[in-house]
């Protein structure tokens, strides 16, 4: 049994938000957060979950977890 010890500091629900707006909103929220804090982002399947994590990695953010919640995906991102 694995236990998730990660505490999310903020939640951003971007279901229904198209690319690249969902990436821009995620990045703007992360820029307001302190180093080490964790943002949980809810994204739709398809292009959003394929593009947003890769774009965040290229910007220097750490992707901690991607979870399939059946109707959407949960992405945990840590501020550098």
C-alpha contacts under 8 A as a table, 3 or more apart, distances in Angstrom:
res1	aa1	res2	aa2	distance
7	X	38	X	7.07
8	X	11	X	7.38
8	X	37	X	7.46
8	X	38	X	5.05
8	X	39	X	5.88
8	X	40	X	6.27
8	X	76	X	7.75
9	X	37	X	6.04
9	X	38	X	5.28
9	X	39	X	5.92
9	X	40	X	7.83
10	X	38	X	6.80
10	X	39	X	4.97
10	X	40	X	6.23
11	X	39	X	5.85
11	X	40	X	4.78
11	X	41	X	5.93
11	X	42	X	7.86
12	X	26	X	7.50
12	X	39	X	7.29
12	X	40	X	6.19
12	X	41	X	4.77
12	X	42	X	6.33
13	X	41	X	5.87
13	X	42	X	4.80
13	X	43	X	7.09
14	X	17	X	5.31
14	X	22	X	6.22
14	X	41	X	6.88
14	X	42	X	5.54
14	X	43	X	5.47
14	X	44	X	7.68
15	X	42	X	6.09
15	X	43	X	5.00
15	X	44	X	5.33
15	X	72	X	7.31
16	X	43	X	7.81
16	X	44	X	6.72
17	X	21	X	6.64
17	X	22	X	5.68
18	X	21	X	5.80
18	X	22	X	6.07
18	X	48	X	7.15
19	X	22	X	5.52
19	X	23	X	6.72
19	X	47	X	7.23
19	X	48	X	6.12
19	X	51	X	7.95
20	X	23	X	5.33
20	X	24	X	6.38
21	X	24	X	5.06
21	X	25	X	6.12
22	X	25	X	5.25
22	X	26	X	6.12
22	X	48	X	7.34
22	X	52	X	7.40
23	X	26	X	5.09
23	X	27	X	6.11
23	X	52	X	5.45
23	X	55	X	7.42
23	X	56	X	7.69
24	X	27	X	5.18
24	X	28	X	6.14
25	X	28	X	5.14
25	X	29	X	6.23
26	X	29	X	5.26
26	X	30	X	6.21
26	X	41	X	7.45
27	X	30	X	5.05
27	X	31	X	6.14
27	X	56	X	7.54
28	X	31	X	5.18
28	X	32	X	6.75
29	X	32	X	5.38
29	X	33	X	6.78
30	X	33	X	5.16
30	X	39	X	7.15
30	X	79	X	6.51
31	X	34	X	7.90
33	X	37	X	6.50
33	X	79	X	7.16
34	X	37	X	5.69
34	X	79	X	6.84
35	X	78	X	7.80
35	X	79	X	4.99
35	X	80	X	5.26
36	X	78	X	5.86
36	X	79	X	5.11
36	X	80	X	6.00
37	X	78	X	5.72
37	X	79	X	5.66
38	X	76	X	6.56
38	X	77	X	5.51
38	X	78	X	4.45
38	X	79	X	6.46
39	X	76	X	5.71
39	X	77	X	5.23
39	X	78	X	6.41
40	X	74	X	6.53
40	X	75	X	5.53
40	X	76	X	4.52
40	X	77	X	6.42
41	X	74	X	5.68
41	X	75	X	5.02
41	X	76	X	6.41
41	X	77	X	7.82
42	X	72	X	6.58
42	X	73	X	5.64
42	X	74	X	4.69
42	X	75	X	6.33
43	X	48	X	6.17
43	X	49	X	6.13
43	X	72	X	5.78
43	X	73	X	5.17
43	X	74	X	6.41
43	X	75	X	7.48
44	X	47	X	7.92
44	X	48	X	5.87
44	X	49	X	6.39
44	X	71	X	7.66
44	X	72	X	4.96
44	X	73	X	6.10
45	X	48	X	6.13
45	X	49	X	5.44
45	X	50	X	7.73
45	X	72	X	6.17
45	X	73	X	6.58
46	X	49	X	5.91
46	X	50	X	6.18
47	X	50	X	5.00
47	X	51	X	5.77
48	X	51	X	5.36
48	X	52	X	5.70
49	X	52	X	5.82
49	X	53	X	6.66
49	X	73	X	7.01
50	X	53	X	6.74
50	X	54	X	7.17
51	X	54	X	5.51
51	X	55	X	6.13
52	X	55	X	5.13
52	X	56	X	6.12
53	X	56	X	5.14
53	X	57	X	6.22
53	X	63	X	6.89
53	X	75	X	7.75
54	X	57	X	5.14
54	X	58	X	6.34
55	X	58	X	5.16
55	X	59	X	6.44
56	X	59	X	5.02
56	X	60	X	6.51
56	X	61	X	5.44
56	X	62	X	7.66
56	X	63	X	7.85
57	X	60	X	5.15
57	X	61	X	5.09
57	X	62	X	6.23
57	X	63	X	7.00
58	X	61	X	7.44
60	X	80	X	6.98
61	X	77	X	6.67
61	X	78	X	6.14
61	X	79	X	5.75
61	X	80	X	5.91
62	X	77	X	5.67
62	X	78	X	5.16
62	X	79	X	6.83
62	X	80	X	7.03
63	X	66	X	7.73
63	X	75	X	7.38
63	X	76	X	6.03
63	X	77	X	4.67
63	X	78	X	6.47
64	X	75	X	7.70
64	X	76	X	5.33
64	X	77	X	5.71
64	X	78	X	6.85
65	X	74	X	7.84
65	X	75	X	5.83
65	X	76	X	5.13
65	X	77	X	7.46
66	X	73	X	6.82
66	X	74	X	5.65
66	X	75	X	4.60
66	X	76	X	6.48
67	X	73	X	5.59
67	X	74	X	5.02
67	X	75	X	6.54
68	X	71	X	7.80
68	X	72	X	6.43
68	X	73	X	4.69
68	X	74	X	6.52
69	X	72	X	5.37
69	X	73	X	5.48
69	X	74	X	6.85
70	X	73	X	7.31
